[in-house]
Amino acid sequence: MSVLLGIDIGGTAVKAGLVDETGAILLSETRSVDFDGYRTPILTTVTALARELLEKSLESPRASAFRPRGRSTCAAAR
């Protein structure tokens, strides 16, 4: 089973989730990007959220198939 990490960077929040091949959400988290008046760079928030989600995946039986492979894909919303 493949498990993928998806990240949505919005104007007010960053959302990240792990999904399986069928699109079922295994884990998800959301963080505000304006929690400190935008003083923290958005990519710092993205990195911290992704790291937290990946750490949780190691503890979750549902997401245990996820193993980072050093490859990324970017898709823009249409």
VEXDREN-2710 file (C-alpha; in Angstrom, 1 decimal):
% VEXDREN-2710
k/r/px/py/pz
1/MET/0.0/0.0/0.0
2/SER/1.3/3.4/-0.9
3/VAL/0.8/6.3/1.5
4/LEU/1.3/9.9/0.3
5/LEU/1.9/13.2/2.0
6/GLY/-0.1/16.1/0.7
7/ILE/0.4/19.8/1.8
8/ASP/-2.0/22.7/1.1
9/ILE/-0.4/26.1/1.7
10/GLY/-3.2/28.7/2.0
11/GLY/-3.3/32.4/2.9
12/THR/-4.5/31.7/6.5
13/ALA/-3.6/28.1/7.2
14/VAL/-1.4/25.2/6.2
15/LYS/-3.0/21.8/5.9
16/ALA/-1.2/18.5/5.7
17/GLY/-2.4/14.9/5.4
18/LEU/-1.4/11.4/4.8
19/VAL/-3.6/9.5/2.4
20/ASP/-3.7/5.9/1.1
21/GLU/-4.0/4.7/-2.5
22/THR/-7.8/5.0/-2.3
23/GLY/-7.7/8.6/-1.1
24/ALA/-8.7/7.7/2.5
25/ILE/-7.2/10.2/4.9
26/LEU/-5.0/8.4/7.5
27/LEU/-3.8/11.5/9.4
28/SER/-4.3/15.2/9.0
29/GLU/-3.3/18.4/10.7
30/THR/-3.9/22.1/10.2
31/ARG/-1.8/25.1/11.4
32/SER/-2.5/28.8/11.2
33/VAL/0.0/30.9/9.3
34/ASP/-1.0/34.2/10.9
35/PHE/-0.8/33.0/14.6
36/ASP/1.9/35.6/15.3
37/GLY/1.0/38.3/12.8
38/TYR/2.9/36.6/10.0
39/ARG/6.3/37.1/11.7
40/THR/7.2/33.4/11.3
41/PRO/8.0/32.5/7.7
42/ILE/5.2/30.3/6.2
43/LEU/7.8/27.7/5.1
44/THR/8.9/27.3/8.7
45/THR/5.3/26.5/9.6
46/VAL/5.1/24.1/6.7
47/THR/8.3/22.3/7.7
48/ALA/7.2/22.0/11.3
49/LEU/3.8/20.7/10.4
50/ALA/5.1/18.1/7.9
51/ARG/7.7/16.9/10.5
52/GLU/5.0/16.6/13.2
53/LEU/2.7/14.7/10.9
54/LEU/5.5/12.3/9.8
55/GLU/6.5/11.7/13.4
56/LYS/2.8/10.9/14.2
57/SER/2.8/8.5/11.3
58/LEU/5.4/6.3/12.9
59/GLU/3.0/5.9/15.9
60/SER/-0.1/5.3/13.8
61/PRO/-0.9/1.7/12.7
62/ARG/-3.1/3.2/9.9
63/ALA/-0.2/5.3/8.5
64/SER/2.7/3.0/9.2
65/ALA/3.2/2.2/5.5
66/PHE/4.4/5.7/5.0
67/ARG/8.2/5.9/4.6
68/PRO/9.8/9.1/3.2
69/ARG/11.7/8.4/-0.1
70/GLY/13.2/11.8/-0.8
71/ARG/10.9/12.4/-3.8
72/SER/8.4/15.1/-4.2
73/THR/5.6/16.0/-6.6
74/CYS/3.9/19.4/-6.9
75/ALA/0.4/19.9/-8.3
76/ALA/-1.3/23.2/-8.7
77/ALA/-5.0/23.6/-8.1
78/ARG/-7.0/24.2/-11.2
END
